């Protein structure tokens, strides 16, 4: 019985923790300012991927860029928990990833480009913790193995 209680206690501790609190790979919670974070992100280049692989922030930096989800992940990482990823359906019926921050909708690939919420066809929004956990596999992704 004592072992079961210890196991339950350990599970509760890990379940209540952010992946960044137990992360050994160096991901930390940032609180960057909008201009600095956005300018830094927009300097990277667009690189199309084959499929729907979401790069971690370190993979994005190492590769020198990525696709729209990767730009969003990087900007969200720099901005911190007040940012979220928003998937929209464009007028061409394709899907695109942008960032919501401080009530505004940002194009992470183009500094100072905002979307009007009334013009957006929002499909889903992922909060910071969910999106960062997905793009970093719970904080474990640093670089892909080739």
Chimera marker file (.cmm) of the C-alpha trace (Angstrom):
<marker_set name="trace">
<marker id="1" x="0.000" y="0.000" z="0.000" r="1" g="1" b="0" radius="0.5"/>
<marker id="2" x="2.839" y="2.361" z="0.842" r="1" g="1" b="0" radius="0.5"/>
<marker id="3" x="4.405" y="1.825" z="-2.620" r="1" g="1" b="0" radius="0.5"/>
<marker id="4" x="1.109" y="2.617" z="-4.304" r="1" g="1" b="0" radius="0.5"/>
<marker id="5" x="0.784" y="5.861" z="-2.324" r="1" g="1" b="0" radius="0.5"/>
<marker id="6" x="4.349" y="6.870" z="-3.242" r="1" g="1" b="0" radius="0.5"/>
<marker id="7" x="3.685" y="6.088" z="-6.919" r="1" g="1" b="0" radius="0.5"/>
<marker id="8" x="0.478" y="8.151" z="-6.851" r="1" g="1" b="0" radius="0.5"/>
<marker id="9" x="2.336" y="11.020" z="-5.188" r="1" g="1" b="0" radius="0.5"/>
<marker id="10" x="5.056" y="10.992" z="-7.831" r="1" g="1" b="0" radius="0.5"/>
<marker id="11" x="2.453" y="10.944" z="-10.620" r="1" g="1" b="0" radius="0.5"/>
<marker id="12" x="0.633" y="13.908" z="-9.090" r="1" g="1" b="0" radius="0.5"/>
<marker id="13" x="3.844" y="15.903" z="-8.827" r="1" g="1" b="0" radius="0.5"/>
<marker id="14" x="4.743" y="15.275" z="-12.473" r="1" g="1" b="0" radius="0.5"/>
<marker id="15" x="1.188" y="15.809" z="-13.702" r="1" g="1" b="0" radius="0.5"/>
<marker id="16" x="1.048" y="19.209" z="-12.047" r="1" g="1" b="0" radius="0.5"/>
<marker id="17" x="4.413" y="20.352" z="-13.400" r="1" g="1" b="0" radius="0.5"/>
<marker id="18" x="5.032" y="22.185" z="-16.595" r="1" g="1" b="0" radius="0.5"/>
<marker id="19" x="7.305" y="20.268" z="-18.974" r="1" g="1" b="0" radius="0.5"/>
<marker id="20" x="9.753" y="23.148" z="-18.589" r="1" g="1" b="0" radius="0.5"/>
<marker id="21" x="10.091" y="22.724" z="-14.827" r="1" g="1" b="0" radius="0.5"/>
<marker id="22" x="11.385" y="19.170" z="-15.224" r="1" g="1" b="0" radius="0.5"/>
<marker id="23" x="13.180" y="19.762" z="-18.492" r="1" g="1" b="0" radius="0.5"/>
<marker id="24" x="16.863" y="18.940" z="-18.630" r="1" g="1" b="0" radius="0.5"/>
<marker id="25" x="17.370" y="20.349" z="-22.126" r="1" g="1" b="0" radius="0.5"/>
<marker id="26" x="17.371" y="24.021" z="-21.229" r="1" g="1" b="0" radius="0.5"/>
<marker id="27" x="13.948" y="25.270" z="-22.281" r="1" g="1" b="0" radius="0.5"/>
<marker id="28" x="12.933" y="28.036" z="-19.933" r="1" g="1" b="0" radius="0.5"/>
<marker id="29" x="9.896" y="30.251" z="-19.662" r="1" g="1" b="0" radius="0.5"/>
<marker id="30" x="10.643" y="33.532" z="-21.418" r="1" g="1" b="0" radius="0.5"/>
<marker id="31" x="8.899" y="36.876" z="-21.139" r="1" g="1" b="0" radius="0.5"/>
<marker id="32" x="10.366" y="38.741" z="-24.109" r="1" g="1" b="0" radius="0.5"/>
<marker id="33" x="9.142" y="42.081" z="-25.328" r="1" g="1" b="0" radius="0.5"/>
<marker id="34" x="7.112" y="42.081" z="-28.526" r="1" g="1" b="0" radius="0.5"/>
<marker id="35" x="9.341" y="44.173" z="-30.792" r="1" g="1" b="0" radius="0.5"/>
<marker id="36" x="12.627" y="42.422" z="-29.964" r="1" g="1" b="0" radius="0.5"/>
<marker id="37" x="11.079" y="38.945" z="-30.145" r="1" g="1" b="0" radius="0.5"/>
<marker id="38" x="9.193" y="39.601" z="-33.375" r="1" g="1" b="0" radius="0.5"/>
<marker id="39" x="12.138" y="41.250" z="-35.160" r="1" g="1" b="0" radius="0.5"/>
<marker id="40" x="14.399" y="38.334" z="-34.164" r="1" g="1" b="0" radius="0.5"/>
<marker id="41" x="11.864" y="35.783" z="-35.441" r="1" g="1" b="0" radius="0.5"/>
<marker id="42" x="11.148" y="37.559" z="-38.736" r="1" g="1" b="0" radius="0.5"/>
<marker id="43" x="14.863" y="37.527" z="-39.677" r="1" g="1" b="0" radius="0.5"/>
<marker id="44" x="14.778" y="33.762" z="-40.252" r="1" g="1" b="0" radius="0.5"/>
<marker id="45" x="13.911" y="32.293" z="-43.657" r="1" g="1" b="0" radius="0.5"/>
<marker id="46" x="10.886" y="30.302" z="-44.705" r="1" g="1" b="0" radius="0.5"/>
<marker id="47" x="11.731" y="26.632" z="-45.276" r="1" g="1" b="0" radius="0.5"/>
<marker id="48" x="8.918" y="24.349" z="-46.414" r="1" g="1" b="0" radius="0.5"/>
<marker id="49" x="8.806" y="20.919" z="-44.831" r="1" g="1" b="0" radius="0.5"/>
<marker id="50" x="7.578" y="17.598" z="-46.126" r="1" g="1" b="0" radius="0.5"/>
<marker id="51" x="4.662" y="16.812" z="-43.874" r="1" g="1" b="0" radius="0.5"/>
<marker id="52" x="3.748" y="18.485" z="-40.652" r="1" g="1" b="0" radius="0.5"/>
<marker id="53" x="6.831" y="18.300" z="-38.441" r="1" g="1" b="0" radius="0.5"/>
<marker id="54" x="6.889" y="21.027" z="-35.784" r="1" g="1" b="0" radius="0.5"/>
<marker id="55" x="10.405" y="22.181" z="-34.973" r="1" g="1" b="0" radius="0.5"/>
<marker id="56" x="11.473" y="23.067" z="-31.477" r="1" g="1" b="0" radius="0.5"/>
<marker id="57" x="12.979" y="26.544" z="-30.961" r="1" g="1" b="0" radius="0.5"/>
<marker id="58" x="16.521" y="25.126" z="-31.037" r="1" g="1" b="0" radius="0.5"/>
<marker id="59" x="15.802" y="23.201" z="-34.240" r="1" g="1" b="0" radius="0.5"/>
<marker id="60" x="14.382" y="26.378" z="-35.796" r="1" g="1" b="0" radius="0.5"/>
<marker id="61" x="17.553" y="28.299" z="-34.908" r="1" g="1" b="0" radius="0.5"/>
<marker id="62" x="19.880" y="25.486" z="-36.063" r="1" g="1" b="0" radius="0.5"/>
<marker id="63" x="18.070" y="25.134" z="-39.392" r="1" g="1" b="0" radius="0.5"/>
<marker id="64" x="17.944" y="28.894" z="-39.973" r="1" g="1" b="0" radius="0.5"/>
<marker id="65" x="14.155" y="28.925" z="-40.229" r="1" g="1" b="0" radius="0.5"/>
<marker id="66" x="11.136" y="26.782" z="-40.923" r="1" g="1" b="0" radius="0.5"/>
<marker id="67" x="7.519" y="26.834" z="-42.015" r="1" g="1" b="0" radius="0.5"/>
<marker id="68" x="4.636" y="28.773" z="-40.463" r="1" g="1" b="0" radius="0.5"/>
<marker id="69" x="4.208" y="26.494" z="-37.415" r="1" g="1" b="0" radius="0.5"/>
<marker id="70" x="7.931" y="26.728" z="-36.742" r="1" g="1" b="0" radius="0.5"/>
<marker id="71" x="7.889" y="30.532" z="-36.925" r="1" g="1" b="0" radius="0.5"/>
<marker id="72" x="4.923" y="30.534" z="-34.549" r="1" g="1" b="0" radius="0.5"/>
<marker id="73" x="6.646" y="28.160" z="-32.114" r="1" g="1" b="0" radius="0.5"/>
<marker id="74" x="9.766" y="30.299" z="-32.054" r="1" g="1" b="0" radius="0.5"/>
<marker id="75" x="7.923" y="33.588" z="-31.528" r="1" g="1" b="0" radius="0.5"/>
<marker id="76" x="5.678" y="32.041" z="-28.866" r="1" g="1" b="0" radius="0.5"/>
<marker id="77" x="8.742" y="30.671" z="-27.087" r="1" g="1" b="0" radius="0.5"/>
<marker id="78" x="10.374" y="34.118" z="-27.055" r="1" g="1" b="0" radius="0.5"/>
<marker id="79" x="7.212" y="35.932" z="-25.914" r="1" g="1" b="0" radius="0.5"/>
<marker id="80" x="6.211" y="33.485" z="-23.183" r="1" g="1" b="0" radius="0.5"/>
<marker id="81" x="2.952" y="32.251" z="-21.684" r="1" g="1" b="0" radius="0.5"/>
<marker id="82" x="0.885" y="35.240" z="-22.804" r="1" g="1" b="0" radius="0.5"/>
<marker id="83" x="1.270" y="34.098" z="-26.430" r="1" g="1" b="0" radius="0.5"/>
<marker id="84" x="-0.652" y="31.357" z="-28.216" r="1" g="1" b="0" radius="0.5"/>
<marker id="85" x="-0.692" y="29.703" z="-31.637" r="1" g="1" b="0" radius="0.5"/>
<marker id="86" x="-3.739" y="30.162" z="-33.831" r="1" g="1" b="0" radius="0.5"/>
<marker id="87" x="-4.493" y="28.047" z="-36.892" r="1" g="1" b="0" radius="0.5"/>
<marker id="88" x="-6.487" y="29.893" z="-39.529" r="1" g="1" b="0" radius="0.5"/>
<marker id="89" x="-8.001" y="28.844" z="-42.826" r="1" g="1" b="0" radius="0.5"/>
<marker id="90" x="-7.005" y="31.265" z="-45.566" r="1" g="1" b="0" radius="0.5"/>
<marker id="91" x="-9.138" y="32.494" z="-48.459" r="1" g="1" b="0" radius="0.5"/>
<marker id="92" x="-7.281" y="29.967" z="-50.649" r="1" g="1" b="0" radius="0.5"/>
<marker id="93" x="-8.550" y="27.192" z="-48.327" r="1" g="1" b="0" radius="0.5"/>
<marker id="94" x="-5.102" y="26.447" z="-46.952" r="1" g="1" b="0" radius="0.5"/>
<marker id="95" x="-4.139" y="26.451" z="-43.302" r="1" g="1" b="0" radius="0.5"/>
<marker id="96" x="-1.730" y="28.912" z="-41.728" r="1" g="1" b="0" radius="0.5"/>
<marker id="97" x="-0.262" y="29.371" z="-38.267" r="1" g="1" b="0" radius="0.5"/>
<marker id="98" x="-0.131" y="32.797" z="-36.634" r="1" g="1" b="0" radius="0.5"/>
<marker id="99" x="0.377" y="34.094" z="-33.091" r="1" g="1" b="0" radius="0.5"/>
<marker id="100" x="-2.088" y="35.772" z="-30.729" r="1" g="1" b="0" radius="0.5"/>
<marker id="101" x="-0.445" y="38.077" z="-28.230" r="1" g="1" b="0" radius="0.5"/>
<marker id="102" x="-1.893" y="40.868" z="-26.132" r="1" g="1" b="0" radius="0.5"/>
<marker id="103" x="-5.235" y="40.579" z="-27.955" r="1" g="1" b="0" radius="0.5"/>
<marker id="104" x="-3.635" y="41.026" z="-31.378" r="1" g="1" b="0" radius="0.5"/>
<marker id="105" x="-3.044" y="38.527" z="-34.186" r="1" g="1" b="0" radius="0.5"/>
<marker id="106" x="0.513" y="38.608" z="-35.520" r="1" g="1" b="0" radius="0.5"/>
<marker id="107" x="2.171" y="37.235" z="-38.637" r="1" g="1" b="0" radius="0.5"/>
<marker id="108" x="5.379" y="35.822" z="-37.135" r="1" g="1" b="0" radius="0.5"/>
<marker id="109" x="7.207" y="35.851" z="-40.486" r="1" g="1" b="0" radius="0.5"/>
<marker id="110" x="6.679" y="39.589" z="-41.116" r="1" g="1" b="0" radius="0.5"/>
<marker id="111" x="7.496" y="42.107" z="-38.418" r="1" g="1" b="0" radius="0.5"/>
<marker id="112" x="4.682" y="44.532" z="-37.631" r="1" g="1" b="0" radius="0.5"/>
<marker id="113" x="2.072" y="42.728" z="-39.766" r="1" g="1" b="0" radius="0.5"/>
<marker id="114" x="-1.204" y="42.319" z="-37.885" r="1" g="1" b="0" radius="0.5"/>
<marker id="115" x="-4.386" y="40.519" z="-38.868" r="1" g="1" b="0" radius="0.5"/>
<marker id="116" x="-7.865" y="41.885" z="-38.215" r="1" g="1" b="0" radius="0.5"/>
<marker id="117" x="-9.707" y="39.314" z="-36.094" r="1" g="1" b="0" radius="0.5"/>
<marker id="118" x="-12.935" y="39.909" z="-38.021" r="1" g="1" b="0" radius="0.5"/>
<marker id="119" x="-11.194" y="38.768" z="-41.226" r="1" g="1" b="0" radius="0.5"/>
<marker id="120" x="-9.850" y="35.528" z="-39.728" r="1" g="1" b="0" radius="0.5"/>
<marker id="121" x="-11.366" y="32.082" z="-40.084" r="1" g="1" b="0" radius="0.5"/>
<marker id="122" x="-9.957" y="30.648" z="-36.835" r="1" g="1" b="0" radius="0.5"/>
<marker id="123" x="-9.859" y="26.852" z="-36.756" r="1" g="1" b="0" radius="0.5"/>
<marker id="124" x="-8.162" y="26.241" z="-33.386" r="1" g="1" b="0" radius="0.5"/>
<marker id="125" x="-6.008" y="28.005" z="-30.819" r="1" g="1" b="0" radius="0.5"/>
<marker id="126" x="-3.331" y="26.331" z="-28.717" r="1" g="1" b="0" radius="0.5"/>
<marker id="127" x="-2.220" y="28.024" z="-25.516" r="1" g="1" b="0" radius="0.5"/>
<marker id="128" x="1.495" y="28.463" z="-24.836" r="1" g="1" b="0" radius="0.5"/>
<marker id="129" x="1.883" y="25.367" z="-22.654" r="1" g="1" b="0" radius="0.5"/>
<marker id="130" x="0.107" y="23.024" z="-25.042" r="1" g="1" b="0" radius="0.5"/>
<marker id="131" x="1.851" y="24.324" z="-28.142" r="1" g="1" b="0" radius="0.5"/>
<marker id="132" x="5.326" y="24.365" z="-26.589" r="1" g="1" b="0" radius="0.5"/>
<marker id="133" x="4.828" y="20.841" z="-25.259" r="1" g="1" b="0" radius="0.5"/>
<marker id="134" x="3.831" y="19.683" z="-28.754" r="1" g="1" b="0" radius="0.5"/>
<marker id="135" x="6.696" y="21.408" z="-30.592" r="1" g="1" b="0" radius="0.5"/>
<marker id="136" x="9.320" y="20.269" z="-28.086" r="1" g="1" b="0" radius="0.5"/>
<marker id="137" x="7.804" y="16.860" z="-27.225" r="1" g="1" b="0" radius="0.5"/>
<marker id="138" x="7.413" y="17.886" z="-23.620" r="1" g="1" b="0" radius="0.5"/>
<marker id="139" x="10.698" y="19.767" z="-23.553" r="1" g="1" b="0" radius="0.5"/>
<marker id="140" x="12.863" y="16.922" z="-24.806" r="1" g="1" b="0" radius="0.5"/>
<marker id="141" x="13.544" y="17.920" z="-28.430" r="1" g="1" b="0" radius="0.5"/>
<marker id="142" x="16.770" y="19.761" z="-29.000" r="1" g="1" b="0" radius="0.5"/>
<marker id="143" x="18.097" y="18.627" z="-32.378" r="1" g="1" b="0" radius="0.5"/>
<marker id="144" x="16.820" y="15.994" z="-34.761" r="1" g="1" b="0" radius="0.5"/>
<marker id="145" x="18.886" y="12.894" z="-35.366" r="1" g="1" b="0" radius="0.5"/>
<marker id="146" x="19.909" y="12.493" z="-38.992" r="1" g="1" b="0" radius="0.5"/>
<link id1="1" id2="2" r="1" g="1" b="0" radius="0.2"/>
<link id1="2" id2="3" r="1" g="1" b="0" radius="0.2"/>
<link id1="3" id2="4" r="1" g="1" b="0" radius="0.2"/>
<link id1="4" id2="5" r="1" g="1" b="0" radius="0.2"/>
<link id1="5" id2="6" r="1" g="1" b="0" radius="0.2"/>
<link id1="6" id2="7" r="1" g="1" b="0" radius="0.2"/>
<link id1="7" id2="8" r="1" g="1" b="0" radius="0.2"/>
<link id1="8" id2="9" r="1" g="1" b="0" radius="0.2"/>
<link id1="9" id2="10" r="1" g="1" b="0" radius="0.2"/>
<link id1="10" id2="11" r="1" g="1" b="0" radius="0.2"/>
<link id1="11" id2="12" r="1" g="1" b="0" radius="0.2"/>
<link id1="12" id2="13" r="1" g="1" b="0" radius="0.2"/>
<link id1="13" id2="14" r="1" g="1" b="0" radius="0.2"/>
<link id1="14" id2="15" r="1" g="1" b="0" radius="0.2"/>
<link id1="15" id2="16" r="1" g="1" b="0" radius="0.2"/>
<link id1="16" id2="17" r="1" g="1" b="0" radius="0.2"/>
<link id1="17" id2="18" r="1" g="1" b="0" radius="0.2"/>
<link id1="18" id2="19" r="1" g="1" b="0" radius="0.2"/>
<link id1="19" id2="20" r="1" g="1" b="0" radius="0.2"/>
<link id1="20" id2="21" r="1" g="1" b="0" radius="0.2"/>
<link id1="21" id2="22" r="1" g="1" b="0" radius="0.2"/>
<link id1="22" id2="23" r="1" g="1" b="0" radius="0.2"/>
<link id1="23" id2="24" r="1" g="1" b="0" radius="0.2"/>
<link id1="24" id2="25" r="1" g="1" b="0" radius="0.2"/>
<link id1="25" id2="26" r="1" g="1" b="0" radius="0.2"/>
<link id1="26" id2="27" r="1" g="1" b="0" radius="0.2"/>
<link id1="27" id2="28" r="1" g="1" b="0" radius="0.2"/>
<link id1="28" id2="29" r="1" g="1" b="0" radius="0.2"/>
<link id1="29" id2="30" r="1" g="1" b="0" radius="0.2"/>
<link id1="30" id2="31" r="1" g="1" b="0" radius="0.2"/>
<link id1="31" id2="32" r="1" g="1" b="0" radius="0.2"/>
<link id1="32" id2="33" r="1" g="1" b="0" radius="0.2"/>
<link id1="33" id2="34" r="1" g="1" b="0" radius="0.2"/>
<link id1="34" id2="35" r="1" g="1" b="0" radius="0.2"/>
<link id1="35" id2="36" r="1" g="1" b="0" radius="0.2"/>
<link id1="36" id2="37" r="1" g="1" b="0" radius="0.2"/>
<link id1="37" id2="38" r="1" g="1" b="0" radius="0.2"/>
<link id1="38" id2="39" r="1" g="1" b="0" radius="0.2"/>
<link id1="39" id2="40" r="1" g="1" b="0" radius="0.2"/>
<link id1="40" id2="41" r="1" g="1" b="0" radius="0.2"/>
<link id1="41" id2="42" r="1" g="1" b="0" radius="0.2"/>
<link id1="42" id2="43" r="1" g="1" b="0" radius="0.2"/>
<link id1="43" id2="44" r="1" g="1" b="0" radius="0.2"/>
<link id1="44" id2="45" r="1" g="1" b="0" radius="0.2"/>
<link id1="45" id2="46" r="1" g="1" b="0" radius="0.2"/>
<link id1="46" id2="47" r="1" g="1" b="0" radius="0.2"/>
<link id1="47" id2="48" r="1" g="1" b="0" radius="0.2"/>
<link id1="48" id2="49" r="1" g="1" b="0" radius="0.2"/>
<link id1="49" id2="50" r="1" g="1" b="0" radius="0.2"/>
<link id1="50" id2="51" r="1" g="1" b="0" radius="0.2"/>
<link id1="51" id2="52" r="1" g="1" b="0" radius="0.2"/>
<link id1="52" id2="53" r="1" g="1" b="0" radius="0.2"/>
<link id1="53" id2="54" r="1" g="1" b="0" radius="0.2"/>
<link id1="54" id2="55" r="1" g="1" b="0" radius="0.2"/>
<link id1="55" id2="56" r="1" g="1" b="0" radius="0.2"/>
<link id1="56" id2="57" r="1" g="1" b="0" radius="0.2"/>
<link id1="57" id2="58" r="1" g="1" b="0" radius="0.2"/>
<link id1="58" id2="59" r="1" g="1" b="0" radius="0.2"/>
<link id1="59" id2="60" r="1" g="1" b="0" radius="0.2"/>
<link id1="60" id2="61" r="1" g="1" b="0" radius="0.2"/>
<link id1="61" id2="62" r="1" g="1" b="0" radius="0.2"/>
<link id1="62" id2="63" r="1" g="1" b="0" radius="0.2"/>
<link id1="63" id2="64" r="1" g="1" b="0" radius="0.2"/>
<link id1="64" id2="65" r="1" g="1" b="0" radius="0.2"/>
<link id1="65" id2="66" r="1" g="1" b="0" radius="0.2"/>
<link id1="66" id2="67" r="1" g="1" b="0" radius="0.2"/>
<link id1="67" id2="68" r="1" g="1" b="0" radius="0.2"/>
<link id1="68" id2="69" r="1" g="1" b="0" radius="0.2"/>
<link id1="69" id2="70" r="1" g="1" b="0" radius="0.2"/>
<link id1="70" id2="71" r="1" g="1" b="0" radius="0.2"/>
<link id1="71" id2="72" r="1" g="1" b="0" radius="0.2"/>
<link id1="72" id2="73" r="1" g="1" b="0" radius="0.2"/>
<link id1="73" id2="74" r="1" g="1" b="0" radius="0.2"/>
<link id1="74" id2="75" r="1" g="1" b="0" radius="0.2"/>
<link id1="75" id2="76" r="1" g="1" b="0" radius="0.2"/>
<link id1="76" id2="77" r="1" g="1" b="0" radius="0.2"/>
<link id1="77" id2="78" r="1" g="1" b="0" radius="0.2"/>
<link id1="78" id2="79" r="1" g="1" b="0" radius="0.2"/>
<link id1="79" id2="80" r="1" g="1" b="0" radius="0.2"/>
<link id1="80" id2="81" r="1" g="1" b="0" radius="0.2"/>
<link id1="81" id2="82" r="1" g="1" b="0" radius="0.2"/>
<link id1="82" id2="83" r="1" g="1" b="0" radius="0.2"/>
<link id1="83" id2="84" r="1" g="1" b="0" radius="0.2"/>
<link id1="84" id2="85" r="1" g="1" b="0" radius="0.2"/>
<link id1="85" id2="86" r="1" g="1" b="0" radius="0.2"/>
<link id1="86" id2="87" r="1" g="1" b="0" radius="0.2"/>
<link id1="87" id2="88" r="1" g="1" b="0" radius="0.2"/>
<link id1="88" id2="89" r="1" g="1" b="0" radius="0.2"/>
<link id1="89" id2="90" r="1" g="1" b="0" radius="0.2"/>
<link id1="90" id2="91" r="1" g="1" b="0" radius="0.2"/>
<link id1="91" id2="92" r="1" g="1" b="0" radius="0.2"/>
<link id1="92" id2="93" r="1" g="1" b="0" radius="0.2"/>
<link id1="93" id2="94" r="1" g="1" b="0" radius="0.2"/>
<link id1="94" id2="95" r="1" g="1" b="0" radius="0.2"/>
<link id1="95" id2="96" r="1" g="1" b="0" radius="0.2"/>
<link id1="96" id2="97" r="1" g="1" b="0" radius="0.2"/>
<link id1="97" id2="98" r="1" g="1" b="0" radius="0.2"/>
<link id1="98" id2="99" r="1" g="1" b="0" radius="0.2"/>
<link id1="99" id2="100" r="1" g="1" b="0" radius="0.2"/>
<link id1="100" id2="101" r="1" g="1" b="0" radius="0.2"/>
<link id1="101" id2="102" r="1" g="1" b="0" radius="0.2"/>
<link id1="102" id2="103" r="1" g="1" b="0" radius="0.2"/>
<link id1="103" id2="104" r="1" g="1" b="0" radius="0.2"/>
<link id1="104" id2="105" r="1" g="1" b="0" radius="0.2"/>
<link id1="105" id2="106" r="1" g="1" b="0" radius="0.2"/>
<link id1="106" id2="107" r="1" g="1" b="0" radius="0.2"/>
<link id1="107" id2="108" r="1" g="1" b="0" radius="0.2"/>
<link id1="108" id2="109" r="1" g="1" b="0" radius="0.2"/>
<link id1="109" id2="110" r="1" g="1" b="0" radius="0.2"/>
<link id1="110" id2="111" r="1" g="1" b="0" radius="0.2"/>
<link id1="111" id2="112" r="1" g="1" b="0" radius="0.2"/>
<link id1="112" id2="113" r="1" g="1" b="0" radius="0.2"/>
<link id1="113" id2="114" r="1" g="1" b="0" radius="0.2"/>
<link id1="114" id2="115" r="1" g="1" b="0" radius="0.2"/>
<link id1="115" id2="116" r="1" g="1" b="0" radius="0.2"/>
<link id1="116" id2="117" r="1" g="1" b="0" radius="0.2"/>
<link id1="117" id2="118" r="1" g="1" b="0" radius="0.2"/>
<link id1="118" id2="119" r="1" g="1" b="0" radius="0.2"/>
<link id1="119" id2="120" r="1" g="1" b="0" radius="0.2"/>
<link id1="120" id2="121" r="1" g="1" b="0" radius="0.2"/>
<link id1="121" id2="122" r="1" g="1" b="0" radius="0.2"/>
<link id1="122" id2="123" r="1" g="1" b="0" radius="0.2"/>
<link id1="123" id2="124" r="1" g="1" b="0" radius="0.2"/>
<link id1="124" id2="125" r="1" g="1" b="0" radius="0.2"/>
<link id1="125" id2="126" r="1" g="1" b="0" radius="0.2"/>
<link id1="126" id2="127" r="1" g="1" b="0" radius="0.2"/>
<link id1="127" id2="128" r="1" g="1" b="0" radius="0.2"/>
<link id1="128" id2="129" r="1" g="1" b="0" radius="0.2"/>
<link id1="129" id2="130" r="1" g="1" b="0" radius="0.2"/>
<link id1="130" id2="131" r="1" g="1" b="0" radius="0.2"/>
<link id1="131" id2="132" r="1" g="1" b="0" radius="0.2"/>
<link id1="132" id2="133" r="1" g="1" b="0" radius="0.2"/>
<link id1="133" id2="134" r="1" g="1" b="0" radius="0.2"/>
<link id1="134" id2="135" r="1" g="1" b="0" radius="0.2"/>
<link id1="135" id2="136" r="1" g="1" b="0" radius="0.2"/>
<link id1="136" id2="137" r="1" g="1" b="0" radius="0.2"/>
<link id1="137" id2="138" r="1" g="1" b="0" radius="0.2"/>
<link id1="138" id2="139" r="1" g="1" b="0" radius="0.2"/>
<link id1="139" id2="140" r="1" g="1" b="0" radius="0.2"/>
<link id1="140" id2="141" r="1" g="1" b="0" radius="0.2"/>
<link id1="141" id2="142" r="1" g="1" b="0" radius="0.2"/>
<link id1="142" id2="143" r="1" g="1" b="0" radius="0.2"/>
<link id1="143" id2="144" r="1" g="1" b="0" radius="0.2"/>
<link id1="144" id2="145" r="1" g="1" b="0" radius="0.2"/>
<link id1="145" id2="146" r="1" g="1" b="0" radius="0.2"/>
</marker_set>
